[in-house]
């Protein structure tokens, strides 16, 4: 874990070539007359940790929700391994593609969204049993291994309200990992476990306000402001010599 916390992932720092695991392609999103995203294009490649930073209200979470198939783009489309999985007024082929890949997209929400009426164990096994038709005994064994991985083996029968915020986040991560996703999407994570997953080579897109994480764990960084991708760069370049005035103003608030 120490290496993941302190060493940028230079092996994929420039964004590897080839088809993206998941990508937004000129995605715009409007809620009534308010445009939250404006022609955003962003791709995440295998084993990459792409960190998205920017001021509050810049559209970061909405972008994440579009990639997670929780919001339909108003314009543009989302692809996974080159196949369109979300588009405005999606046709039957796109809807079928979305259903097929949905288990491959893990999402950990900022507020975790655990089911309060289910125990920790039940939260983790629900999707593998219902979506993947995994045998319950197999799902329980897997859940217990994941709980050990996240340091919560003793909480399997606890309910979310009895857990701290950090513990709830680790349960949410275990629940997402239970589906063996090809990409993980994180909204403002705080758990050190995310750093550990980066060190293991998990493909991730991380919306974060923690500049230390973005600089030292991210392999690539995208800066968003007012619903647009303003800059993309490797972290060292972004933090040492941002190209735009908007990025420079954003970074000034983190200076000593």
Number of C-alpha atoms within 10 A of each C-alpha: 14 9 14 21 19 14 14 24 22 14 11 18 18 15 21 14 9 10 16 18 21 27 24 25 19 16 26 25 24 14 9 6 6 8 14 19 26 19 18 22 17 19 18 23 22 20 22 27 32 28 28 26 24 23 15 12 13 19 23 26 20 19 26 22 18 20 26 23 19 12 15 22 27 18 18 19 25 26 22 24 14 13 17 20 26 27 22 14 12 16 10 9 10 17 15 12 16 21 12 11 16 15 20 18 22 23 25 24 19 15 13 19 12 21 15 12 11 15 18 27 23 19 21 30 25 20 18 23 17 11 11 11 11 15 12 14 11 13 21 20 12 18 26 21 16 22 23 15 13 18 14 18 16 10 19 19 12 14 19 23 13 12 14 10 15 14 17 22 25 26 29 24 26 27 27 22 22 21 20 14 18 19 26 23 24 22 21 18 25 18 16 15 17 23 23 17 16 23 20 12 14 19 22 29 26 25 24 20 18 14 16 12 21 26 22 18 26 31 27 28 27 21 22 24 20 17 21 20 22 17 16 20 18 23 24 17 14 21 17 10 11 20 15 11 10 15 21 15 11 16 17 9 8 9 6 4
